[in-house]
Amino acid sequence: MADENGTDGGTPGTPTAVRRIESPESQALATLASVFEDLQYVLRCCEHLVTALGGPDSGPVRVDTDDALVEALWTGALVGYVRCFSGRTGVLTDADAAAVEIPGELSAEDFHSMIKKLRDHYASRHVNPREAFTIGAAQSNDGALMGVAVVSSPRPIVDDTTVRLLGRIAYSLSGLIDGRMQEAQNTVLGAVKDMSRMQLSSLPLVHLADA
C-alpha cells in the first residue's frame, strides 16, 4: 500500500507511477530538458572528436582516426549546438553564448557566429562540404590534349582547438540550462502540489518504458 510519499514500502522516494502534466509550465520544462540533452550530445561528440583527432589514446574513449567519422561527429556537434538556439523554442540566445568566457583572442560571440556558419556549410543540402572540384584539360608534355581531368581539393577538417572551444561553450551553457531547469521544476511542482490524490490519479499515465 502506498504511503504519503507515493511509495509502496520499498525504496523511499521511488515513484510507483508518473502522470503527465500538460501545462505551459511543464512544456517550458520539457523544452529546457530537450536543449540540455542536445548540449550533452554536443559534449559527447566533442569528446570523441578529441580522441579521433589526437589518436586512439588521447581521449576518454578509444576512437580510431577516420575522416568520415570526424566529419560525422563534427556535423552532429554543429547541428546539435545551433539547434539549441532555435528561435522557435527561445531557450538560448546569442547573448547567452557571447557571455561565456573562452581563452584566446577570439571572443565567444565571434566563435559562436563562426559555428553557426559552419553548421550551414556542413549541413548544406546543395554543396559538398568535404571537397571542391575543378575540371581541366589534361595535356601531355608536348601540349597535346589528353582528355578531361577532374581535380578535387579536400577542404581542411576541424582542428582540436576548435573542438575544445565548442566543448567549453557547450559545457558552460549546460550549467546555465541546468539552473533554469531547477527553477522550472519548482514552478511545475508549485502548480500541482495542491492537487488531491484523486486529481493526480486522473492525469494521463506515462508509460516509462516508452517515454
Secondary structure, DSSP 8 states (H G I E B T S, - for coil): ---TTS--SSSTT--S--B---SHHHHHHHHHHHHHHHHHHHHHHHHHHHHHHH-TTSSSS-----HHHHHHHHHHHHHHHHHTT-TTT-S--HHHHHTS--SSSS-HHHHHHHHHHHHHHHT-SSS-SSEEEEEEEEE-TTS-EEEEEEEEEE-----HHHHHHHHHHHHHHHHHHHHHHHHHHHHHHHHHTT--HHHHHTS-B--TTT-
